Amino acid sequence: MTSARRTGKSRRRKPAPFGKLPLSVTNRDGKTTIRQLADRRIIRLGEVRGKTVAYVELYTSKQDSHSLNIRFTDKTRLALAISPGFTIKAQYYKVEGLGDPQVLKRWPEIKSE
């Protein structure tokens, strides 16, 4: 076992050669991590890590008020407001190892009204 694993510290990566840009840029805001890549952005909301979900609600209306609310068992919620003009294709799946995901359930498309 290497000393990095024993102490819990991560190894430093070698810097990118001069003149080459990194593949992604990572920023942190508290426990939230934002990874910016060339054509997409990935945001991980670390504040909710380890919380147990009680239920998930999707709210849509004709007045362009849409949101996704996640309620946790500790009575906290994560609310995500969604702008008009969206389609959600929801599926619940399980990933084991490096194989393809096994879809456990698919729901019909949800379109904004």
QUIDA-V523002 format. One record per pair of residues at least 12 apart in sequence whose ideal C-beta (glycine too) atoms are under 8 Angstrom apart, sorted by the first residue. I is the first residue (numbers start at 1). GAP is how many residues later the second one is. D is the distance in Angstrom with one decimal. If there is no record, write none. Layout:
I&GAP&D  I&GAP&D
//
This chain:
23&14&6.9  23&15&8.0  24&12&6.4  24&13&4.8  30&16&7.5  30&17&6.9  31&14&7.8  31&15&3.2  31&16&4.9  31&18&7.2  32&12&6.8  32&13&5.7  32&14&5.8  32&15&6.7  33&13&6.3  45&33&7.0  48&22&7.5  48&24&7.2  48&30&5.7  51&21&4.4  51&22&7.5  51&23&6.6  51&25&7.2  52&20&6.3  52&21&4.5  52&22&7.8  53&17&6.0  53&18&7.3  53&19&6.0  53&20&7.5  54&17&4.6  54&18&6.0  54&19&4.9  55&16&5.3  56&12&7.1  56&13&7.2  56&14&5.3  56&15&7.5  57&12&4.5  57&14&7.3  58&30&7.2  58&52&6.4  60&50&7.2  60&52&6.0  60&53&5.9  61&52&6.9  62&51&4.9  64&20&4.3  64&48&7.6  66&15&7.2  66&16&4.1  66&17&7.6  66&18&7.0  66&20&6.9  66&46&5.8  67&12&5.7  67&13&6.2  67&14&5.1  67&15&6.2  68&12&4.4  68&14&6.5  82&30&7.6  84&28&5.7  85&27&5.8  86&25&7.5  86&26&5.0  87&22&5.8  87&23&7.1  87&24&5.0  87&25&7.5  88&21&7.0  88&22&4.3  88&23&8.0  89&20&5.6  90&16&7.3  90&17&4.3  90&20&6.9  91&12&5.6  91&14&6.9  91&15&4.7  91&16&7.2  92&12&4.9  92&13&4.5  92&14&7.8
//
